[in-house]
Amino acid sequence: MYPIMKENRLSIRVSKNRIEKLRRIAAQREKTMTQMIEDWIDKLKEEKPSSL
């Protein structure tokens, strides 16, 4: 059994062209737009805090 994750909603403004591009690429990869964005977020590297 997988743990149930509480999901939150994110609202952003992007151009119509970018939304359409994301929609096309997601369809080509058989993923949802949410999955595409989550995959991108997961690939981001966090910077280590600098010690002052």
C-alpha beads as a LAMMPS data file, in Angstrom:
LAMMPS data file: protein, C-alpha beads

52 atoms
51 bonds

1 atom types
1 bond types

-500.0 500.0 xlo xhi
-500.0 500.0 ylo yhi
-500.0 500.0 zlo zhi

Masses

1 110.0

Atoms # bond

1 1 1 0.000 0.000 0.000
2 1 1 1.293 3.444 -0.904
3 1 1 1.002 6.363 1.519
4 1 1 -1.596 8.945 0.540
5 1 1 0.027 12.264 -0.299
6 1 1 -1.858 15.446 0.367
7 1 1 -1.703 17.495 -2.784
8 1 1 -1.672 21.245 -3.110
9 1 1 -2.704 23.404 -6.003
10 1 1 -0.240 25.701 -7.787
11 1 1 -1.486 28.482 -9.987
12 1 1 0.928 30.184 -12.384
13 1 1 0.632 32.488 -15.354
14 1 1 2.316 31.422 -18.578
15 1 1 1.798 32.369 -22.186
16 1 1 -0.678 30.506 -24.351
17 1 1 2.223 29.294 -26.512
18 1 1 3.957 27.721 -23.517
19 1 1 0.789 26.000 -22.330
20 1 1 0.212 24.578 -25.808
21 1 1 3.846 23.430 -26.014
22 1 1 3.583 21.712 -22.630
23 1 1 0.297 20.083 -23.662
24 1 1 1.822 18.742 -26.920
25 1 1 4.970 17.393 -25.280
26 1 1 3.009 15.797 -22.438
27 1 1 0.746 14.055 -24.969
28 1 1 3.756 12.829 -26.963
29 1 1 5.251 11.350 -23.782
30 1 1 1.876 10.019 -22.611
31 1 1 2.044 12.036 -19.389
32 1 1 -0.114 14.696 -17.829
33 1 1 1.056 18.279 -17.665
34 1 1 1.228 17.855 -13.884
35 1 1 3.540 14.863 -14.287
36 1 1 5.768 16.844 -16.638
37 1 1 6.068 19.727 -14.174
38 1 1 6.644 17.381 -11.219
39 1 1 9.396 15.581 -13.172
40 1 1 11.060 18.932 -13.892
41 1 1 10.842 20.000 -10.230
42 1 1 12.336 16.671 -9.126
43 1 1 15.354 17.279 -11.393
44 1 1 16.144 20.665 -9.839
45 1 1 19.241 20.725 -7.662
46 1 1 19.063 22.568 -4.369
47 1 1 21.977 24.818 -3.533
48 1 1 23.693 24.271 -0.236
49 1 1 23.416 27.277 2.082
50 1 1 26.630 29.272 2.208
51 1 1 28.204 29.613 5.621
52 1 1 29.022 33.196 6.524

Bonds

1 1 1 2
2 1 2 3
3 1 3 4
4 1 4 5
5 1 5 6
6 1 6 7
7 1 7 8
8 1 8 9
9 1 9 10
10 1 10 11
11 1 11 12
12 1 12 13
13 1 13 14
14 1 14 15
15 1 15 16
16 1 16 17
17 1 17 18
18 1 18 19
19 1 19 20
20 1 20 21
21 1 21 22
22 1 22 23
23 1 23 24
24 1 24 25
25 1 25 26
26 1 26 27
27 1 27 28
28 1 28 29
29 1 29 30
30 1 30 31
31 1 31 32
32 1 32 33
33 1 33 34
34 1 34 35
35 1 35 36
36 1 36 37
37 1 37 38
38 1 38 39
39 1 39 40
40 1 40 41
41 1 41 42
42 1 42 43
43 1 43 44
44 1 44 45
45 1 45 46
46 1 46 47
47 1 47 48
48 1 48 49
49 1 49 50
50 1 50 51
51 1 51 52
